[in-house]
Amino acid sequence: ILLIVVSIYKQWHSFSVGAVVATYFLFAGWMDAGSSFSMAITFLSAYCLAFIIQSLLFKTSSSTILASSVLNLVLFYAIFYALLQDFHYLQWDGLLTWGMAVASFCLYLASKYLNRGSLRFGYLALSLLFLTLAIPLELKDQWITIAWAVEASALTYIGIKLDVKLVKWAAYIAAFLAAQQAFFTDLVELEGYQRLLAILVSAGLFYITGISLAFNKLLKSNESFLPILNNFYATILSAGLIAVEFNRFEISFYISVGWAVLALVITILGFVLKQRSLRLPGIFLFAFTILKVFIYDTSELTTLYRMTSFLVLGAILLLVSFG
């Protein structure tokens, strides 16, 4: 504590990173020697709070202060989490992560008020990181995907509105996590209403975000890919749901019809709204469906189903051409 006081008085920025690493390293060694949970948490929290006060009391911010502040909270969280595992308090890991997200956001507000420059963005990044980590720790099944999708939509709106790159990147990550969770986990492992809820809500949020971004005048030219990306996420998830649900009929032709209808709907909607970001995923899904029909469906269908498949696909393509 005395060294921290001296470093604040002398404004020794370079001292901060080494002090954080050395303190937590020594604490980890002492913790291994044996201690009670309450004592360990008390000392750990005191160290963390001391370094937080140090970062806020420095008159100017620098990359060294930013690094030490981020290290302080990350090491605190890692050791606290390890203590929960060692003492078998596993049920508190989600609450700990939520608490870290709230605390980091409060520190962001404090550093913003004190005009600490890059330090506030470090705390904001940690707040978003802990928020994203808390979702799979606290929630289960379809609610993980839905929470990440909601987070992505909210952060996208906030990032565009306030023009904060850090928030925008957090939105990209949350959207990717939601999409991969829905496609690789929910579609495969969930059943019944849980799968429907996860895919329909997440795909719906992606469509809403994509369409709203296309009409957003604050969207910059180098961010024009965002509406397309969100609509592609939504279309892929919707197509995946159709494939999984229609697969029970054991006739591949039904999946092709479902994909063609989905492509028709979003393509027509793209023409009505005059949005290229909707037309593109529709056209790509049409192209993929045509390839599937010619390469896969025709080899497995009987003559009647094959003729019906071509007729239905041809009719849908005519409707799209008139649109």
LUMKOL-736190 format. One record per residue (C-alpha): residue number from 0; residue in three letters; x, z, y. Coordinates in steps of 0.02 Angstrom, whole numbers, plus 32768, in hexadecimal, padded with zeros to 4 digits. Example, Ala and Ser with C-alpha at 12.3 -4.5 7.8 and 13.67 -1.06 7.14 Angstrom:
# LUMKOL-736190
{0; Ala; {8267; 8186; 7F1F}}
{1; Ser; {82AC; 8165; 7FCB}}
END
This chain:
# LUMKOL-736190
{0; Ile; {8000; 8000; 8000}}
{1; Leu; {8091; 802C; 8075}}
{2; Leu; {80DE; 7F80; 805A}}
{3; Ile; {8038; 7F2D; 8085}}
{4; Val; {802E; 7F92; 8126}}
{5; Val; {80E0; 7F5F; 8154}}
{6; Ser; {80BE; 7EA7; 812E}}
{7; Ile; {8024; 7EAA; 819F}}
{8; Tyr; {8084; 7F01; 822C}}
{9; Lys; {8117; 7E89; 821E}}
{10; Gln; {80A8; 7DF2; 81F7}}
{11; Trp; {8110; 7DC9; 815C}}
{12; His; {80A9; 7D3D; 8110}}
{13; Ser; {812A; 7D11; 808D}}
{14; Phe; {8120; 7DC0; 8045}}
{15; Ser; {8068; 7DB0; 8014}}
{16; Val; {8071; 7D3D; 7F7B}}
{17; Gly; {80FE; 7D9D; 7F28}}
{18; Ala; {80A7; 7E42; 7F4B}}
{19; Val; {8005; 7E07; 7EFA}}
{20; Val; {8059; 7DC3; 7E5E}}
{21; Ala; {80CB; 7E5B; 7E49}}
{22; Thr; {803E; 7ED8; 7E62}}
{23; Tyr; {7FCA; 7E8B; 7DE2}}
{24; Phe; {805A; 7E70; 7D68}}
{25; Leu; {8086; 7F29; 7D71}}
{26; Phe; {7FD0; 7F59; 7D63}}
{27; Ala; {7FBB; 7EEF; 7CC6}}
{28; Gly; {8051; 7F47; 7C78}}
{29; Trp; {800B; 7FF1; 7CA5}}
{30; Met; {7F61; 7FC1; 7C61}}
{31; Asp; {7FAE; 7F91; 7BB9}}
{32; Ala; {7FFC; 803E; 7BAE}}
{33; Gly; {7F4E; 8087; 7BA0}}
{34; Ser; {7ED0; 80BF; 7C23}}
{35; Ser; {7E18; 80E1; 7C36}}
{36; Phe; {7DA3; 8057; 7C71}}
{37; Ser; {7D6C; 80B4; 7D0E}}
{38; Met; {7E1F; 80DB; 7D43}}
{39; Ala; {7E57; 8028; 7D24}}
{40; Ile; {7DC8; 7FE0; 7D8A}}
{41; Thr; {7DE6; 805C; 7E18}}
{42; Phe; {7E9D; 802D; 7E2C}}
{43; Leu; {7E7A; 7F74; 7E12}}
{44; Ser; {7DF4; 7F74; 7E99}}
{45; Ala; {7E64; 7FD5; 7F11}}
{46; Tyr; {7EF0; 7F54; 7EFD}}
{47; Cys; {7E77; 7EC3; 7F17}}
{48; Leu; {7E28; 7F12; 7FB1}}
{49; Ala; {7ED3; 7F38; 7FFC}}
{50; Phe; {7F0B; 7E83; 7FEC}}
{51; Ile; {7E65; 7E45; 8034}}
{52; Ile; {7E7C; 7EB4; 80CD}}
{53; Gln; {7F2F; 7E75; 80DB}}
{54; Ser; {7EF6; 7DBF; 80DD}}
{55; Leu; {7E73; 7DDF; 8163}}
{56; Leu; {7EE6; 7E47; 81D3}}
{57; Phe; {7F6E; 7DC3; 81E0}}
{58; Lys; {7F5D; 7D79; 828D}}
{59; Thr; {7F75; 7CC6; 8251}}
{60; Ser; {7F52; 7C70; 81AD}}
{61; Ser; {7FCD; 7C06; 814B}}
{62; Ser; {7FDD; 7BB3; 80A1}}
{63; Thr; {8035; 7C50; 8063}}
{64; Ile; {7FA5; 7CC1; 8098}}
{65; Leu; {7F2A; 7C47; 804A}}
{66; Ala; {7F8A; 7C47; 7FA5}}
{67; Ser; {7F99; 7D04; 7F9F}}
{68; Ser; {7EDF; 7D1B; 7FC7}}
{69; Val; {7EA9; 7CA3; 7F3F}}
{70; Leu; {7F23; 7CF1; 7EC3}}
{71; Asn; {7EE3; 7D9E; 7EEE}}
{72; Leu; {7E2E; 7D78; 7EC1}}
{73; Val; {7E59; 7D0B; 7E2A}}
{74; Leu; {7ECD; 7D8F; 7DDE}}
{75; Phe; {7E50; 7E19; 7E05}}
{76; Tyr; {7DC6; 7DB8; 7DAD}}
{77; Ala; {7E34; 7D8C; 7D18}}
{78; Ile; {7E6D; 7E40; 7CFB}}
{79; Phe; {7DBE; 7E87; 7D19}}
{80; Tyr; {7D78; 7E0A; 7C9B}}
{81; Ala; {7DFF; 7E3B; 7C1E}}
{82; Leu; {7DD2; 7EF2; 7C35}}
{83; Leu; {7D1B; 7ECC; 7C10}}
{84; Gln; {7D50; 7E77; 7B70}}
{85; Asp; {7DC7; 7F03; 7B3C}}
{86; Phe; {7D48; 7F8D; 7B5B}}
{87; His; {7CB9; 7F27; 7B0F}}
{88; Tyr; {7C50; 7F18; 7BAC}}
{89; Leu; {7C2E; 7E60; 7B8A}}
{90; Gln; {7B80; 7E66; 7BD6}}
{91; Trp; {7BCA; 7E7D; 7C84}}
{92; Asp; {7C34; 7DDF; 7C8C}}
{93; Gly; {7BAA; 7D79; 7CDF}}
{94; Leu; {7B85; 7E01; 7D5E}}
{95; Leu; {7C3E; 7E0E; 7D86}}
{96; Thr; {7C48; 7D53; 7DA7}}
{97; Trp; {7BAB; 7D53; 7E14}}
{98; Gly; {7BF5; 7DE6; 7E74}}
{99; Met; {7C97; 7D88; 7E90}}
{100; Ala; {7C36; 7CF3; 7ED2}}
{101; Val; {7BD7; 7D60; 7F4E}}
{102; Ala; {7C74; 7DC0; 7F81}}
{103; Ser; {7CD6; 7D1E; 7F9C}}
{104; Phe; {7C4B; 7CD8; 8008}}
{105; Cys; {7C48; 7D78; 8071}}
{106; Leu; {7D04; 7D68; 8088}}
{107; Tyr; {7CE9; 7CB3; 80BC}}
{108; Leu; {7C71; 7CED; 8143}}
{109; Ala; {7CEA; 7D76; 817B}}
{110; Ser; {7D7F; 7D01; 8185}}
{111; Lys; {7D14; 7C80; 81E1}}
{112; Tyr; {7CE1; 7D06; 825F}}
{113; Leu; {7D99; 7D38; 8275}}
{114; Asn; {7DC9; 7C7F; 8285}}
{115; Arg; {7E46; 7C84; 81F7}}
{116; Gly; {7E4E; 7BC7; 81DF}}
{117; Ser; {7E76; 7B8D; 812F}}
{118; Leu; {7E5B; 7C3D; 80E8}}
{119; Arg; {7D9E; 7C2C; 80FA}}
{120; Phe; {7D9D; 7B8B; 8094}}
{121; Gly; {7E00; 7BE2; 800C}}
{122; Tyr; {7D7B; 7C6A; 8000}}
{123; Leu; {7CF1; 7BE6; 8005}}
{124; Ala; {7D43; 7B88; 7F75}}
{125; Leu; {7D4E; 7C28; 7F0F}}
{126; Ser; {7C98; 7C4E; 7F33}}
{127; Leu; {7C62; 7BA5; 7EF1}}
{128; Leu; {7CD6; 7BB4; 7E5B}}
{129; Phe; {7C91; 7C5F; 7E28}}
{130; Leu; {7BDF; 7C23; 7E44}}
{131; Thr; {7BFC; 7B91; 7DCD}}
{132; Leu; {7C50; 7C00; 7D4B}}
{133; Ala; {7BC4; 7C81; 7D53}}
{134; Ile; {7B3F; 7C05; 7D1C}}
{135; Pro; {7B77; 7BEE; 7C66}}
{136; Leu; {7BA4; 7CA7; 7C58}}
{137; Glu; {7AFA; 7CE6; 7C92}}
{138; Leu; {7A83; 7C5C; 7C59}}
{139; Lys; {7A5E; 7C07; 7BB2}}
{140; Asp; {7A2C; 7B5E; 7B6B}}
{141; Gln; {79CB; 7AEC; 7BE2}}
{142; Trp; {79DB; 7B65; 7C74}}
{143; Ile; {7A96; 7B44; 7C80}}
{144; Thr; {7A79; 7A8A; 7C9C}}
{145; Ile; {79E9; 7AA8; 7D14}}
{146; Ala; {7A4C; 7B28; 7D7A}}
{147; Trp; {7AE3; 7AB3; 7D89}}
{148; Ala; {7A71; 7A24; 7DBC}}
{149; Val; {7A1C; 7A90; 7E40}}
{150; Glu; {7AC7; 7AC9; 7E7E}}
{151; Ala; {7B04; 7A15; 7E88}}
{152; Ser; {7A6B; 79DD; 7EEB}}
{153; Ala; {7A76; 7A70; 7F63}}
{154; Leu; {7B31; 7A5E; 7F7F}}
{155; Thr; {7B20; 79A3; 7F98}}
{156; Tyr; {7A9F; 79BE; 8022}}
{157; Ile; {7B05; 7A4A; 8073}}
{158; Gly; {7BA8; 79E8; 8067}}
{159; Ile; {7B5E; 794C; 80B6}}
{160; Lys; {7B01; 79B0; 813B}}
{161; Leu; {7B98; 7A18; 8170}}
{162; Asp; {7C19; 7992; 8144}}
{163; Val; {7C87; 7A0C; 80E2}}
{164; Lys; {7CF5; 79B4; 8062}}
{165; Leu; {7D0D; 7A4F; 7FF9}}
{166; Val; {7C52; 7A64; 7FE0}}
{167; Lys; {7C40; 79AB; 7FB7}}
{168; Trp; {7CC6; 79B6; 7F30}}
{169; Ala; {7C71; 7A50; 7EE9}}
{170; Ala; {7BD0; 79EA; 7EE1}}
{171; Tyr; {7C29; 795E; 7E82}}
{172; Ile; {7C6C; 79DA; 7E03}}
{173; Ala; {7BC4; 7A30; 7DEC}}
{174; Ala; {7B6D; 7988; 7DD5}}
{175; Phe; {7BED; 7952; 7D52}}
{176; Leu; {7BDB; 79F8; 7CF6}}
{177; Ala; {7B1D; 79E8; 7CF6}}
{178; Ala; {7B22; 7934; 7CB8}}
{179; Gln; {7B9F; 7954; 7C2C}}
{180; Gln; {7B45; 79F4; 7BF6}}
{181; Ala; {7A9F; 7997; 7BEE}}
{182; Phe; {7AE4; 78FF; 7B93}}
{183; Phe; {7B5E; 794C; 7B18}}
{184; Thr; {7B0B; 79F5; 7AF8}}
{185; Asp; {7A52; 79F7; 7B25}}
{186; Leu; {7A27; 794E; 7ADA}}
{187; Val; {7A81; 7979; 7A38}}
{188; Glu; {7A64; 7A33; 7A1E}}
{189; Leu; {79BF; 7A5E; 7A72}}
{190; Glu; {7914; 7A3B; 7A28}}
{191; Gly; {7863; 7A23; 7A65}}
{192; Tyr; {7832; 7A60; 7B12}}
{193; Gln; {78E1; 7AA4; 7B36}}
{194; Arg; {792E; 79F7; 7B28}}
{195; Leu; {78A0; 79A7; 7B8C}}
{196; Leu; {78AD; 7A2A; 7C14}}
{197; Ala; {796B; 7A1C; 7C23}}
{198; Ile; {796F; 795E; 7C2C}}
{199; Leu; {78D3; 793F; 7C93}}
{200; Val; {78FE; 79C1; 7D17}}
{201; Ser; {79B6; 7991; 7D26}}
{202; Ala; {7990; 78D6; 7D26}}
{203; Gly; {7905; 78F1; 7DA5}}
{204; Leu; {797B; 7951; 7E17}}
{205; Phe; {79FE; 78C8; 7E09}}
{206; Tyr; {797C; 7843; 7E36}}
{207; Ile; {793C; 78A9; 7EC9}}
{208; Thr; {79ED; 78C8; 7F07}}
{209; Gly; {7A1E; 7811; 7EF1}}
{210; Ile; {7985; 77CD; 7F4B}}
{211; Ser; {798F; 784C; 7FD9}}
{212; Leu; {7A48; 7828; 7FF2}}
{213; Ala; {7A24; 776E; 7FFF}}
{214; Phe; {79B4; 7791; 8095}}
{215; Asn; {7A29; 7814; 80E1}}
{216; Lys; {7A72; 77D4; 8184}}
{217; Leu; {7AFD; 7857; 817E}}
{218; Leu; {7B48; 7807; 80E2}}
{219; Lys; {7BF1; 77BA; 810A}}
{220; Ser; {7C26; 770D; 80D1}}
{221; Asn; {7CA7; 7753; 8057}}
{222; Glu; {7C1C; 77BD; 8009}}
{223; Ser; {7BA8; 772B; 7FE4}}
{224; Phe; {7BCC; 7740; 7F2A}}
{225; Leu; {7B6F; 77E7; 7F24}}
{226; Pro; {7ABC; 77A1; 7F1A}}
{227; Ile; {7AF3; 7727; 7E93}}
{228; Leu; {7B4F; 77AE; 7E31}}
{229; Asn; {7ABB; 7825; 7E33}}
{230; Asn; {7A42; 779D; 7DFE}}
{231; Phe; {7AB7; 7767; 7D72}}
{232; Tyr; {7AC1; 781C; 7D35}}
{233; Ala; {7A03; 7826; 7D36}}
{234; Thr; {79EC; 777E; 7CDE}}
{235; Ile; {7A6A; 77A6; 7C55}}
{236; Leu; {7A17; 784E; 7C33}}
{237; Ser; {796A; 77FF; 7C30}}
{238; Ala; {79A4; 7776; 7BBB}}
{239; Gly; {79F5; 77F8; 7B4B}}
{240; Leu; {7953; 785B; 7B43}}
{241; Ile; {78F2; 77BF; 7B13}}
{242; Ala; {7970; 7798; 7A8A}}
{243; Val; {7968; 7848; 7A41}}
{244; Glu; {78AA; 7857; 7A49}}
{245; Phe; {7886; 77A8; 7A07}}
{246; Asn; {7908; 77B6; 797E}}
{247; Arg; {788C; 781B; 7917}}
{248; Phe; {7829; 777A; 78F7}}
{249; Glu; {78C3; 7730; 78A1}}
{250; Ile; {78A4; 7687; 78F3}}
{251; Ser; {792A; 7655; 7970}}
{252; Phe; {78B4; 75DB; 79C3}}
{253; Tyr; {784F; 766A; 7A10}}
{254; Ile; {78EB; 76AA; 7A67}}
{255; Ser; {790B; 75FE; 7AB1}}
{256; Val; {7858; 75F5; 7AF2}}
{257; Gly; {7869; 76A2; 7B3F}}
{258; Trp; {790C; 7673; 7B94}}
{259; Ala; {78C2; 75D0; 7BD3}}
{260; Val; {782B; 762B; 7C1D}}
{261; Leu; {789D; 76AB; 7C72}}
{262; Ala; {790A; 761F; 7CB7}}
{263; Leu; {7870; 75C5; 7CF4}}
{264; Val; {782C; 765E; 7D4F}}
{265; Ile; {78CD; 768C; 7DAA}}
{266; Thr; {78F5; 75D6; 7DD3}}
{267; Ile; {7849; 75B8; 7E1F}}
{268; Leu; {7858; 765E; 7E7C}}
{269; Gly; {7900; 7623; 7EBD}}
{270; Phe; {78B2; 7583; 7F00}}
{271; Val; {781E; 75E1; 7F4D}}
{272; Leu; {7890; 765F; 7FA3}}
{273; Lys; {7911; 75D8; 7FC8}}
{274; Gln; {7997; 7643; 7F77}}
{275; Arg; {7A29; 75F2; 7F1E}}
{276; Ser; {7A58; 769D; 7ED8}}
{277; Leu; {79BB; 7697; 7E6B}}
{278; Arg; {79C0; 75DE; 7E3F}}
{279; Leu; {7A72; 75E7; 7DFA}}
{280; Pro; {7A53; 7667; 7D6F}}
{281; Gly; {79B2; 760B; 7D43}}
{282; Ile; {7A0D; 7565; 7D32}}
{283; Phe; {7A9A; 75B2; 7CCD}}
{284; Leu; {7A1C; 7605; 7C58}}
{285; Phe; {79C4; 755D; 7C44}}
{286; Ala; {7A68; 7508; 7C18}}
{287; Phe; {7A93; 758F; 7B99}}
{288; Thr; {79E4; 7583; 7B4C}}
{289; Ile; {79F3; 74C6; 7B3A}}
{290; Leu; {7A9B; 74D9; 7AE2}}
{291; Lys; {7A50; 755B; 7A6E}}
{292; Val; {79BC; 74EC; 7A43}}
{293; Phe; {7A27; 7455; 7A1A}}
{294; Ile; {7AB6; 74AE; 79C3}}
{295; Tyr; {7A5F; 753E; 796A}}
{296; Asp; {79A1; 7534; 7969}}
{297; Thr; {798F; 7482; 792A}}
{298; Ser; {79FC; 74A5; 7893}}
{299; Glu; {798F; 7536; 7859}}
{300; Leu; {78DE; 7502; 7889}}
{301; Thr; {7865; 749D; 7823}}
{302; Thr; {782C; 73F4; 7866}}
{303; Leu; {778F; 743E; 78B6}}
{304; Tyr; {77EC; 74CA; 7910}}
{305; Arg; {7875; 7450; 7944}}
{306; Met; {77F8; 73D9; 7994}}
{307; Thr; {779E; 746B; 79E8}}
{308; Ser; {7843; 74AE; 7A29}}
{309; Phe; {7871; 7409; 7A7B}}
{310; Leu; {77C2; 73F3; 7AC4}}
{311; Val; {77BD; 74A2; 7B0F}}
{312; Leu; {786C; 7494; 7B54}}
{313; Gly; {7846; 73E7; 7B9B}}
{314; Ala; {77A8; 7427; 7BEF}}
{315; Ile; {7805; 74B8; 7C3F}}
{316; Leu; {788F; 7444; 7C7D}}
{317; Leu; {780A; 73D2; 7CCB}}
{318; Leu; {77BE; 7468; 7D24}}
{319; Val; {7868; 7498; 7D68}}
{320; Ser; {788B; 73E6; 7DA3}}
{321; Phe; {77E5; 73E3; 7E03}}
{322; Gly; {7811; 748D; 7E4E}}
END
